[in-house]
Amino acid sequence: MRHARKVNHLGRTSPHRKAMLSNMAASLIIHKRITTTVAKAKALRTYVEPLITRSKDDTTHSRRMVFSYLQDKNAVSELFREVSAKIAERPGGYTRILRTGFRKGDAAEMCIIELVDYNENMLATKETKKATTRRSRRGTGKKTGAISSASTKASEIATKAAPAVAEVVEYATIVEETNVVEDATVVEETNVAEEQKTV
């Protein structure tokens, strides 16, 4: 049983695993996107997201703490200068894992892990996406609220339908009048024709 085993050892010793995650985190911060296996990406996400959160507070202490994990001056300066400014409003969830398929040699599941705020294509589609509301099939309110909302909906429908009903009524009266007029003309013509025959 694997109770309380939260760390994926990735088949490596502890120093090897820490060095690999440090290198991958530095590469992710510098390049904003890297390709790796899904297992490594999930381990990297738990490694790098606390570092990105720490970069929101630009102090000497937080820079030294991040450097102790990354061991790369360029990655630390990139993180505190550019990345922290872009993710300042985001309350977590700085990375995204996009699965890309399976590797040919060993069929390992591959993915791209990227920083969320640096993918312009996804941000553009998110802005253009229309906000939709989910509607439940079950009623989710108090009875009085449902009754009042039903009455307001009924009044809205009545006001919208009133002009259409008036048009239908006008059309119906016109049709009836024309039928009566046509019948009357036909009757008159037949009467005149009969009178001419008799004369």
C-alpha positions as CSV (number, residue, x, y, z in Angstrom):
1,M,0.0,0.0,0.0
2,R,1.2,3.5,-0.9
3,H,-0.3,5.5,1.9
4,A,1.1,9.0,2.4
5,R,3.7,8.6,-0.4
6,K,3.3,12.0,-2.0
7,V,6.7,12.3,-3.7
8,N,7.3,10.6,-7.0
9,H,10.9,9.5,-6.8
10,L,11.1,9.2,-10.6
11,G,13.5,6.3,-10.3
12,R,16.3,8.5,-9.1
13,T,18.3,9.1,-5.9
14,S,17.5,12.2,-3.9
15,P,20.5,14.3,-5.1
16,H,19.9,13.3,-8.7
17,R,16.2,14.1,-8.5
18,K,16.8,17.5,-6.9
19,A,19.4,18.4,-9.5
20,M,17.1,17.4,-12.3
21,L,14.2,19.4,-11.0
22,S,16.4,22.4,-10.4
23,N,17.6,22.3,-14.0
24,M,14.1,21.8,-15.4
25,A,12.8,24.7,-13.3
26,A,15.5,27.0,-14.5
27,S,14.8,25.9,-18.1
28,L,11.1,26.5,-17.7
29,I,11.7,30.0,-16.3
30,I,14.1,31.0,-19.0
31,H,12.3,29.4,-22.0
32,K,8.7,29.6,-20.6
33,R,7.9,26.2,-22.1
34,I,9.6,22.8,-22.1
35,T,8.8,19.3,-23.3
36,T,9.1,16.4,-20.9
37,T,7.2,13.3,-19.6
38,V,4.0,13.7,-17.7
39,A,5.4,12.3,-14.5
40,K,8.4,14.7,-14.5
41,A,6.1,17.6,-15.4
42,K,3.8,16.9,-12.4
43,A,6.9,16.7,-10.1
44,L,8.2,19.9,-11.6
45,R,4.9,21.7,-11.0
46,T,5.1,21.1,-7.3
47,Y,8.7,22.2,-7.3
48,V,8.5,25.4,-9.3
49,E,5.1,26.9,-8.3
50,P,6.2,27.8,-4.7
51,L,9.3,29.5,-6.2
52,I,7.1,31.6,-8.5
53,T,4.9,32.5,-5.6
54,R,8.0,33.6,-3.6
55,S,9.0,35.8,-6.5
56,K,6.0,38.1,-5.9
57,D,7.9,39.5,-2.9
58,D,11.1,40.9,-4.4
59,T,13.4,41.0,-1.4
60,T,17.0,39.9,-0.9
61,H,15.8,37.0,1.3
62,S,13.3,35.7,-1.2
63,R,16.0,35.9,-4.0
64,R,18.4,33.9,-1.9
65,M,15.8,31.3,-1.1
66,V,14.9,30.9,-4.7
67,F,18.6,30.8,-5.7
68,S,19.1,27.9,-3.2
69,Y,16.7,25.9,-5.2
70,L,17.5,27.0,-8.8
71,Q,21.3,27.5,-8.5
72,D,21.2,29.7,-11.7
73,K,21.6,33.5,-11.5
74,N,20.1,34.1,-14.9
75,A,17.0,32.1,-14.0
76,V,16.6,34.0,-10.7
77,S,16.9,37.4,-12.3
78,E,14.5,36.4,-15.1
79,L,12.0,35.1,-12.5
80,F,12.1,38.3,-10.4
81,R,12.2,40.8,-13.2
82,E,9.8,39.5,-15.9
83,V,7.8,36.5,-14.7
84,S,6.8,38.0,-11.3
85,A,5.4,41.1,-13.1
86,K,3.3,39.0,-15.4
87,I,1.9,36.7,-12.7
88,A,1.4,39.3,-10.0
89,E,-2.5,39.1,-10.2
90,R,-2.7,35.3,-10.5
91,P,-3.4,33.6,-7.1
92,G,-1.6,30.3,-8.1
93,G,-1.8,27.8,-10.9
94,Y,1.1,29.3,-12.8
95,T,1.8,26.3,-15.0
96,R,-0.2,24.3,-17.6
97,I,0.5,20.7,-18.7
98,L,-0.5,19.9,-22.3
99,R,-0.3,16.3,-23.2
100,T,1.2,15.6,-26.6
101,G,1.1,11.8,-27.0
102,F,3.5,9.0,-26.4
103,R,7.2,8.8,-27.1
104,K,8.2,6.4,-29.8
105,G,11.0,4.5,-28.1
106,D,9.5,3.6,-24.7
107,A,5.9,4.8,-25.1
108,A,6.3,7.3,-22.2
109,E,3.4,9.8,-22.1
110,M,4.9,13.1,-23.2
111,C,3.7,16.7,-22.5
112,I,4.5,20.3,-22.7
113,I,4.7,22.2,-19.4
114,E,4.4,26.0,-19.8
115,L,3.9,29.2,-17.9
116,V,0.2,30.1,-18.2
117,D,0.7,33.8,-18.8
118,Y,3.1,33.4,-21.6
119,N,0.9,31.5,-24.0
120,E,-0.6,34.2,-26.2
121,N,-2.8,31.8,-28.2
122,M,-4.6,30.5,-25.1
123,L,-5.0,34.0,-23.7
124,A,-6.5,35.3,-26.9
125,T,-9.1,32.6,-27.1
126,K,-10.0,33.1,-23.5
127,E,-10.7,36.8,-24.1
128,T,-12.9,36.1,-27.1
129,K,-14.8,33.3,-25.5
130,K,-18.3,34.3,-24.7
131,A,-19.4,34.1,-21.1
132,T,-22.1,31.5,-20.7
133,T,-24.2,30.6,-17.8
134,R,-25.0,27.1,-16.8
135,R,-28.7,26.4,-16.3
136,S,-29.8,23.7,-14.0
137,R,-32.9,21.5,-14.8
138,R,-33.9,21.5,-11.1
139,G,-35.2,24.5,-9.3
140,T,-32.7,26.0,-6.9
141,G,-34.5,28.6,-5.0
142,K,-37.2,29.2,-2.5
143,K,-40.8,28.7,-3.6
144,T,-41.6,32.4,-3.3
145,G,-38.6,33.4,-5.4
146,A,-39.6,30.9,-8.0
147,I,-43.2,32.2,-8.1
148,S,-42.1,35.8,-8.4
149,S,-39.6,35.0,-11.1
150,A,-42.3,33.0,-12.9
151,S,-44.7,35.9,-12.7
152,T,-42.1,38.4,-14.0
153,K,-41.2,36.0,-16.9
154,A,-44.9,35.7,-17.7
155,S,-45.3,39.5,-17.8
156,E,-42.2,39.8,-20.0
157,I,-43.6,37.2,-22.4
158,A,-47.0,38.9,-22.4
159,T,-45.5,42.3,-23.3
160,K,-43.4,40.8,-26.1
161,A,-46.4,38.8,-27.4
162,A,-48.9,41.7,-27.3
163,P,-47.9,43.3,-30.6
164,A,-47.9,39.9,-32.4
165,V,-51.4,39.1,-31.0
166,A,-52.7,42.5,-32.2
167,E,-51.3,41.9,-35.7
168,V,-53.0,38.5,-35.8
169,V,-56.3,40.0,-34.7
170,E,-56.1,42.7,-37.3
171,Y,-55.3,40.2,-40.0
172,A,-58.2,38.0,-39.0
173,T,-60.7,40.8,-39.1
174,I,-59.4,41.9,-42.6
175,V,-59.7,38.3,-43.9
176,E,-63.3,38.1,-42.6
177,E,-64.3,41.4,-44.2
178,T,-62.8,40.4,-47.5
179,N,-64.7,37.1,-47.5
180,V,-67.9,38.9,-46.7
181,V,-67.4,41.4,-49.5
182,E,-66.5,38.7,-52.0
183,D,-69.6,36.7,-51.1
184,A,-71.7,39.8,-51.5
185,T,-70.3,40.7,-54.9
186,V,-70.9,37.2,-56.1
187,V,-74.5,37.2,-54.9
188,E,-75.1,40.6,-56.7
189,E,-73.7,39.4,-59.9
190,T,-75.8,36.3,-59.9
191,N,-78.9,38.3,-59.2
192,V,-78.2,40.7,-62.0
193,A,-77.5,37.8,-64.4
194,E,-80.8,36.1,-63.4
195,E,-82.7,39.4,-63.9
196,Q,-81.3,39.8,-67.4
197,K,-82.3,36.3,-68.4
198,T,-85.9,36.9,-67.2
199,V,-86.2,40.2,-69.1
